[in-house]
Amino acid sequence: MVVVTKALTLADFHAAHALIAEMGQWDVAQCGVHGLPSEGVISAYYSDDAASLLEKCTLPSTGMYLARIGSVALGCVSHVSHGNVAEIVKLFVRPEGRGKGVGARLLATALDAIEESKCRKVNLVTVSFMTSAIALYRNFGFQECEPFEPAPKGLEGVTRYMERVTK
């Protein structure tokens, strides 16, 4: 049975870091498959170590969540808030957890925490080749929106911005 918990300990953040590193390698590989530049992807999006994740994701109005079966981490998601706007970041599910509702459980958990924080809007950034993720986001009420931050150089054509108004 998949259990989703908030990351609280350094061990939790080591597990999250391992997942995020996998996500980064997948992202770089997908850039190559799609003929996109991958230089700077790791440093821009995946450079935090476990200690810095712990520091960032235990601040007020932030959170990191892990999905596990037993002691095996299958996925993670985090959120950060800037005033009354939250952002979903680092949603990743290992291949063995895909198609089993793990991503939906993680996203629902993060959105529940965001709703409690009284944020009025939730943003996220994805890329057009992450079709399963985009479908998941749409199922949760996210819609494409105007850019709210610059796209990474060379990825402007595939970067997608999405938002959802909270309940």
MARBALO-241619 format. One record per residue (C-alpha): residue in three letters; x, z, y. Coordinates in steps of 0.25 Angstrom, whole numbers, plus 5000, padded with zeros to 4 digits. Each point is the difference from the previous one (the first is absolute). Example, Ala and Ser with C-alpha at 12.3 -4.5 7.8 and 13.67 -1.06 7.14 Angstrom:
! residues 2
ALA504950314982SER500649985014
! end
This chain:
! residues 167
MET500050005000VAL500549965014VAL500250125009VAL500249985015THR500750115008LYS500650025014ALA501550004999LEU500550135005THR501450034993LEU501349935001ALA499849964985ASP498749935004PHE500749935011HIS501149954990ALA498949944992ALA499449945012HIS501449945004ALA500149944986LEU498749935002ILE500349955014ALA501449954995GLU499249924989MET499149955011GLY501149965008GLN500749924989TRP498749934997ASP499849975015VAL501449935000ALA499749934988GLN498749955005CYS500649955013GLY501049924991VAL498849944992HIS499349965013GLY501249945007LEU500050115010PRO501250085006SER500250134993GLU501250055009GLY499650135007VAL498850024991ILE500650124993SER500650065013ALA498749985008TYR499050054990TYR500750074988SER501250085006ASP499550144999ASP500650104990ALA499250114993ALA500450105011SER499549925012LEU498749964992LEU499850154999GLU500350035014LYS499149885005CYS498850024991THR499850155001LEU499849995015PRO498650035005SER499049884998THR500949934990GLY500150004985MET500649944987TYR499250004987LEU500549974986ALA499249954989ARG500550054986ILE499650004986GLY500750134995SER501450005006VAL500149855002ALA499749955014LEU499249875000GLY499849985015CYS500150065014VAL499449985014SER500250075013HIS499450005014VAL500450045014SER499250025012HIS500349965015GLY499050075008ASN498649964995VAL500549884992ALA500650024986GLU500849904992ILE500149984985VAL501449974995LYS500749994987LEU498849984991PHE500749964987VAL499650004985ARG500949974989PRO499649894991GLU499650094988GLY499050065010ARG499449885006GLY498649964996LYS499650144997GLY499550055013VAL501350075004GLY500149935013ALA498650035004ARG500150144996LEU501350015009LEU499349935012ALA498750084999THR500950135000ALA500749965012LEU498849955007ASP499350144997ALA501250075007ILE499949915012GLU498550025001GLU500350155001SER501049985011LYS499049945009CYS500749875002ARG499049895004LYS500849884995VAL500949974988ASN501049885001LEU500949944990VAL501049894999THR500149914987VAL500449864997SER499249884995PHE500649994986MET499650144997THR498649954996SER499650124991ALA500350105011ILE499249925011ALA498849994990LEU500150154998TYR500150035015ARG498849915003ASN499250084989PHE500350125008GLY499549945013PHE501349955006GLN499949875008GLU501149915006CYS500350035015GLU500949965011PRO501550044998PHE500250155005GLU501649994998PRO501049884999ALA500149944987PRO501450004994LYS500849885003GLY499849884991LEU498750074994GLU499149975012GLY499249894992VAL499750094988THR499850145007ARG498650045000TYR499450125008MET498850074996GLU499150115006ARG498850094996VAL499250095009THR499850144994LYS498750054996
! end
